Structure formats: C-alpha cells, structure tokens
C-alpha cells in the first residue's frame, strides 16, 4: 500500500475518533477538539491527492477509498451537528436555523448520492469523469463551515467569538449548499452524454428489492 492510500486510511480512522470526541461532553471544549480533528482529517484529503498526482501513485484502491472517505467524513459531521441544536443556534436562535441546516444537509447528501450514482453509470460504460472546479470549491466551503460551527460551539468560554464563528459557519454552509446545487447540476449537464452511452459489455440487469 502506497503513501497516499495510507493517508486516506488515516482520514477514515479519524472519522470514528471525531464522532466520539464530538459526543464526549465530559471532556472540556470537546467541540473545539472535534473541530481540530475534523480539520486534520479534511487536510489529508488534499494531501493524499497531491502526493498521488505528483509522484504518479494513483491506484484503483485510492480512487475507491478517497471519495468514500471524504463523503463519510462530511456526512458524519453534518449529521452530528444536526443532533446537537445548541451547536447550530449559538449565533441565531429559532427553529428556522435548524430547518435551514437540515435542508442544507439534505441537499448536500442528495447531491453526493446522485453524483456517485452518475459516476457508477459512467464507469459501467467505460467512461471516466473528472471532478469539476466548482465541486472542489464546494468541498472547501463545506469543510470551512463545519470547522467554524464546531469551533464556535465552545470557543474557550468566549461567547462573542463563538457567536461570530457560528454565524460565519452558517453563512459558509449556505454558500456550500448553493455551490452544491450549481456543481451537481453542471456536472450532470456537462456529462449528459453518459446517460446516452450504451451499457458496458456483459453488464447484468440489477434486481430491485
């Protein structure tokens, strides 16, 4: 196993650590610690890809693990945030905050599922689809939003700093959602030829349960 794949595995192993720390209320400033763990895990996403491309270490295992690790990390963080209303309502109070965050989370997760399915269809037809630049910007905004919301939940007892971090985090989450819709729609429109391409040879019809 090469270095980029090992780094990807580190990101995967950090996910349960992040979740455990997030809910470990007995630990002081556990939300801030969870934010640090999340940022460290998110940074490995850029690191493993950079090393793999620079040193020509791209493998099928890496292509399989990397997107899964990224999506599971972001999905886990968003779901954790939703079950802790006090984290999301540091800056602004009201049910509308939770509703807005739930809608953002649903849109982000739906986009990831749709694009993943789209790529599977493309792969079955022998086509390789490159990630677009808007999608990368979207991922960056998602990571920033989650990190700020986590850090703002208990920023060393400073209520004012926590409110600012949370407010900026919510704005970044809204921006990430807009970019999610933009990138997802553009990705499918740009590669719509995939839906017209013949299925791969020997492909069997899947049974639906």
Phi, psi and omega in degrees: 000128184277175185299313179303320180292325176295321178295321177298319178296324176300317178299318179295318181291334179286339182299307178295330177295316178300313181297317181298314180295322180303319183266000183275078185293343179290342180270126179299139178055040183293332177293320179293320177297320178298324178297318179297317179296318180297315180299318179298317179293319180296323181295329179295337179296320178283325184291312183294322179294319180297314181294319182297318181286320184293320184253015178054052181247025180288127180231164177295325177297318178295319178297330180280314187284320188301307180294327178295313181300317181296313183291321180292322179298308181295317180298316180298316181295315181296319180293318177301317180297323182293331182272003175234081183305328182296337179286320185275345184249026178293316183275314183232136180264161176120152179296335183298330179295313180294320179296315179298317180293323178295319178295316178300315180297316180298317180296315181297314181292321179297318179299316181296320179294317181295313181294322178297316177296322179297318179293326178296319177297317179297318181296323179294337178264006179078022181252141178247125182251125180278149177289144180269163184292324180297323178298322178292321177295320178301316179298320179298316179295322177299312181297317179297316181300312182296316181298317181292320179295320179292313181296325182285347182293325177204074183277075175052039174078003180269101184296320183294315179296320179298318180297318180295313181299317180294318180298314179295322179298318179294322177295317179295325178295319177296318179296320179297324180293317177298315178295328178297313179295317181298310183292320180295315179295314180296323181297315182288319179297316181295329182248029183297342178298339180299322182289342178262352182285146179292151179293155180297154180298137176079004180290132181259148179290130182281143176278134179262131180272000000 
